[in-house]
Amino acid sequence: MHNNHWGTTLLGAILLLLLAGGLYTWHSLQESARRHEAEERDHKAQEERRQADRDLTAFAEVHLSELQRLINEIQDEIQIRQRKLSQLAEEMRRVRVVPETDPDFIKWNRAVLELQKKLNTLLEERKNTYVELKKFEFNPEGKPEQDKQREERLRKARALAETTREQFNSLRNANPQPEPASLPDPKGKEL
């Protein structure tokens, strides 16, 4: 009788371990499935954002070519300046100078921030113009004065592009990109 009690207890413990292991496995599988679904949703949302950006770019290339050209130029300018500032900061830190305290570094960084603000304004205008034109396109009433409103909206976006172009050119001329130094190497070679 005593052996039967131990056998029952052992069988109960084994069943309990199997149940716990099964629950853990089930929970792990559920958690993995939730993570996978979340990753798929994120991937889908990112792809939708990329497609929306492609649509906005295509729209602007057709209807607001100067605006899109300016957006592209400012994006390129920002990347170039950020790369050069990063390289400058690295060189300054290498010789134990804090770049954030250097007046030129601060000035050049502010110029990048100004460019980013102008870029954000243009991107917002591009999006708003796109939405407004889609409203005209899908408006079920289809009134004739909508063509006039549509052209006015395009004119407004083009005027912003022209104004921003002038500001961008002024900013570019007032804050030229830092040029890399060409210092002689102690061994007589150019760096």
DAGIJO-V6509 format. One record per pair of residues at least 12 apart in sequence whose ideal C-beta (glycine too) atoms are under 6 Angstrom apart, sorted by the first residue. I is the first residue (numbers start at 1). J is the second residue. If there is no record, write none. Layout:
i:I j:J
i:I j:J
This chain:
i:56 j:126
i:56 j:130
i:59 j:130
i:60 j:126
i:64 j:157
i:66 j:161
i:67 j:157
i:67 j:161
i:70 j:161
i:70 j:165
i:71 j:122
i:74 j:115
i:74 j:119
i:78 j:115
i:81 j:112
i:81 j:177
i:84 j:177
i:84 j:178
i:85 j:108
i:88 j:178
i:108 j:178
i:111 j:175
i:118 j:164
i:122 j:164
i:125 j:157
i:125 j:160
i:129 j:153
i:129 j:157
i:132 j:153
i:136 j:150
